[in-house]
Amino acid sequence: MRTYTIALEGLTPLLMHRDNLEFKAAVEKWQRDPSNRDKSVPGDDRSPAWAWIGSLYHDGTAVALPTDCVMASLMGAGAEVKAPRGKKSMKAQTQSGMAFSEPFLAFTTNGSKSAVQMTALASLQLEEDFDKHMEASRALGFALDIRRARIGTSKHVRVRPMFETWKAHGALNVWDDSLSKDVLETIFYLAGDKYGLLEWRPSGRRPGPFGRFRATVK
């Protein structure tokens, strides 16, 4: 087995939208509370103002990048790379011949050398002024992307944490001999250029410009 250090650097901003069921239940509880009736706006992620926090991926301590999302991007890229022998691609090898050492990559934003700590967001779950959330996110090195999205026949307001400049790194274990360093570099290049990561990426159901990256394989 060979172990490589993988370093990703964003070419375009990264949008996070974690499917956080536990957090979603807390948001719905707030929305059903009669005391919040005057503050709740159906279809608007700004009510409650702290709903966006549930969209963040984290490892329990700090904001992080899930490796399963990276693996999905690599699978798409692997399908475009021809296997050394035969007519098949490297798609299967990207899933069975290698794996990241941890479920998350260390993630930093806005040139910081340390990750955004989840404890820094704890007090925001008591803040109901959305403008304060925008100020706080900027202070932590990222922004809140706000835009209208069509859901059926209605337009909703969606809020997503947006990391305008970002980096991530971690260890990749490789045991398939066909996944040489040159092949890995090609797969990562295609993944970063054509497939991207997370929300509104080039390979999404509704393709967008976000989540593109360059990778260094060492």
C-alpha positions as CSV (number, residue, x, y, z in Angstrom):
1,M,0.0,0.0,0.0
2,R,1.1,3.5,-0.8
3,T,0.0,6.6,1.0
4,Y,-0.2,10.0,-0.7
5,T,-0.8,13.5,0.7
6,I,-3.6,15.1,-1.2
7,A,-3.9,18.9,-1.1
8,L,-6.9,20.6,-2.7
9,E,-7.1,24.4,-3.5
10,G,-10.3,26.0,-4.6
11,L,-10.5,27.5,-8.1
12,T,-14.1,28.7,-7.5
13,P,-16.0,29.2,-4.2
14,L,-17.4,26.2,-2.4
15,L,-21.1,26.1,-1.3
16,M,-22.0,23.8,1.5
17,H,-25.5,22.3,2.0
18,R,-25.4,19.3,4.3
19,D,-28.5,17.1,4.6
20,N,-28.5,17.5,8.4
21,L,-31.7,15.8,9.6
22,E,-31.2,16.6,13.3
23,F,-30.6,20.2,12.6
24,K,-33.6,20.3,10.3
25,A,-35.8,19.0,13.1
26,A,-34.7,21.8,15.3
27,V,-35.5,24.4,12.6
28,E,-39.0,22.9,12.1
29,K,-39.6,22.9,15.8
30,W,-38.8,26.6,15.9
31,Q,-41.1,27.3,13.0
32,R,-44.0,25.4,14.6
33,D,-43.6,27.3,17.9
34,P,-46.6,29.8,18.2
35,S,-44.3,32.4,19.7
36,N,-42.3,32.5,16.5
37,R,-45.3,32.9,14.2
38,D,-44.7,36.5,13.4
39,K,-41.0,35.9,12.7
40,S,-41.4,32.8,10.5
41,V,-41.5,33.2,6.7
42,P,-42.4,30.0,4.8
43,G,-39.8,29.1,2.2
44,D,-37.2,31.6,3.5
45,D,-34.0,30.1,5.0
46,R,-33.5,33.4,7.0
47,S,-36.2,32.3,9.4
48,P,-34.9,31.3,11.7
49,A,-31.7,33.3,11.1
50,W,-29.5,30.5,12.3
51,A,-30.9,27.8,9.9
52,W,-27.8,28.0,7.6
53,I,-25.5,26.6,10.4
54,G,-27.0,23.2,9.7
55,S,-25.7,23.3,6.2
56,L,-22.0,23.2,7.4
57,Y,-20.1,19.9,7.1
58,H,-17.9,19.3,10.2
59,D,-16.1,16.6,12.0
60,G,-17.6,17.3,15.4
61,T,-15.1,20.0,16.2
62,A,-14.4,22.1,13.1
63,V,-15.8,22.8,9.6
64,A,-14.4,20.0,7.4
65,L,-14.7,18.6,3.9
66,P,-16.3,15.1,3.7
67,T,-14.2,12.6,1.8
68,D,-17.2,10.8,0.4
69,C,-18.0,13.9,-1.7
70,V,-14.4,13.9,-3.0
71,M,-14.7,10.2,-3.8
72,A,-17.9,10.8,-5.8
73,S,-16.1,13.4,-7.8
74,L,-13.1,11.0,-8.4
75,M,-15.5,8.3,-9.6
76,G,-16.9,10.6,-12.3
77,A,-13.4,11.5,-13.4
78,G,-12.2,7.9,-13.3
79,A,-14.9,7.0,-15.8
80,E,-13.1,9.2,-18.3
81,V,-9.6,7.7,-17.8
82,K,-8.8,4.6,-19.8
83,A,-7.5,1.6,-17.8
84,P,-4.0,0.4,-18.7
85,R,-5.3,-2.8,-20.1
86,G,-8.6,-3.6,-21.9
87,K,-11.3,-1.2,-22.9
88,K,-12.6,-0.4,-19.4
89,S,-12.1,2.9,-17.5
90,M,-10.6,3.6,-14.1
91,K,-14.0,4.2,-12.5
92,A,-14.1,1.0,-10.5
93,Q,-10.5,1.5,-9.3
94,T,-11.2,4.9,-7.8
95,Q,-13.7,3.3,-5.5
96,S,-12.2,-0.1,-4.7
97,G,-8.5,0.6,-5.2
98,M,-8.0,3.6,-2.9
99,A,-9.6,5.3,0.1
100,F,-8.9,8.3,2.3
101,S,-7.5,7.7,5.7
102,E,-10.2,9.7,7.5
103,P,-13.9,10.6,6.8
104,F,-13.1,14.3,6.5
105,L,-10.3,16.4,5.0
106,A,-8.9,19.2,7.1
107,F,-10.4,22.4,5.7
108,T,-9.3,26.1,5.9
109,T,-10.7,29.2,4.3
110,N,-9.7,32.8,3.5
111,G,-5.9,32.1,3.9
112,S,-6.3,30.9,7.5
113,K,-4.0,28.2,8.8
114,S,-6.7,26.9,11.2
115,A,-10.3,25.6,10.6
116,V,-13.5,27.3,11.6
117,Q,-14.4,25.9,15.0
118,M,-18.0,24.9,15.6
119,T,-17.8,26.5,19.1
120,A,-17.4,29.9,17.4
121,L,-20.9,29.4,16.0
122,A,-22.6,28.3,19.2
123,S,-23.7,31.8,20.3
124,L,-25.2,32.5,16.8
125,Q,-27.9,29.9,17.4
126,L,-29.4,32.4,19.9
127,E,-29.1,35.3,17.5
128,E,-32.3,36.1,15.5
129,D,-31.0,39.1,13.5
130,F,-29.8,37.7,10.1
131,D,-27.6,40.8,9.5
132,K,-25.6,39.7,12.5
133,H,-25.1,36.3,11.0
134,M,-23.7,37.8,7.8
135,E,-21.3,39.9,9.8
136,A,-20.2,37.0,12.0
137,S,-19.6,34.7,9.0
138,R,-17.5,37.3,7.3
139,A,-15.4,37.7,10.5
140,L,-14.8,33.9,10.4
141,G,-13.6,34.0,6.8
142,F,-16.6,33.0,4.7
143,A,-19.9,34.4,3.5
144,L,-23.6,33.6,3.3
145,D,-24.8,33.1,-0.3
146,I,-28.5,34.3,-0.5
147,R,-30.5,33.7,-3.7
148,R,-34.0,32.8,-4.9
149,A,-34.6,29.2,-6.0
150,R,-37.7,27.8,-7.8
151,I,-39.3,25.0,-5.9
152,G,-42.2,23.7,-7.9
153,T,-44.2,26.8,-8.8
154,S,-42.9,28.9,-5.9
155,K,-39.7,30.8,-5.4
156,H,-38.0,30.2,-2.1
157,V,-35.0,32.1,-0.5
158,R,-32.0,29.8,0.0
159,V,-29.0,30.5,2.2
160,R,-25.8,28.6,1.9
161,P,-22.4,29.0,3.6
162,M,-20.0,30.1,0.8
163,F,-16.2,29.7,1.1
164,E,-14.7,32.0,-1.5
165,T,-11.1,30.9,-1.1
166,W,-10.5,27.5,0.5
167,K,-8.0,24.6,0.9
168,A,-8.3,21.0,2.1
169,H,-5.8,18.2,2.7
170,G,-5.6,14.7,3.9
171,A,-4.0,11.2,3.3
172,L,-5.0,8.9,0.6
173,N,-4.2,5.2,0.8
174,V,-3.8,3.4,-2.5
175,W,-3.4,-0.4,-3.0
176,D,-4.3,-0.9,-6.7
177,D,-1.1,-0.8,-8.7
178,S,-2.8,0.6,-11.7
179,L,-3.4,3.8,-9.8
180,S,0.1,5.2,-10.3
181,K,1.0,8.8,-9.3
182,D,0.6,9.9,-12.9
183,V,-2.9,8.3,-13.1
184,L,-3.9,9.8,-9.8
185,E,-2.9,13.3,-10.9
186,T,-4.9,12.9,-14.1
187,I,-8.0,11.7,-12.2
188,F,-7.7,14.5,-9.7
189,Y,-7.2,17.1,-12.4
190,L,-10.4,16.0,-14.2
191,A,-12.3,15.8,-10.9
192,G,-11.4,19.3,-10.0
193,D,-11.8,20.8,-13.5
194,K,-15.0,19.1,-14.7
195,Y,-16.8,17.6,-11.6
196,G,-16.2,19.8,-8.6
197,L,-17.5,19.4,-5.1
198,L,-20.7,19.9,-3.1
199,E,-23.5,22.3,-4.0
200,W,-24.1,23.7,-7.5
201,R,-21.0,22.1,-8.9
202,P,-20.3,21.5,-12.7
203,S,-21.5,17.9,-12.5
204,G,-24.6,18.5,-10.4
205,R,-28.2,17.9,-11.5
206,R,-28.3,21.6,-12.1
207,P,-24.7,22.4,-13.2
208,G,-23.1,25.4,-11.6
209,P,-19.7,27.0,-11.3
210,F,-18.9,26.2,-7.7
211,G,-16.6,23.7,-6.1
212,R,-13.9,23.5,-8.7
213,F,-10.3,22.8,-7.5
214,R,-6.7,22.0,-8.3
215,A,-5.1,19.1,-6.5
216,T,-1.5,18.3,-5.5
217,V,-0.6,14.6,-5.1
218,K,2.6,13.9,-3.1
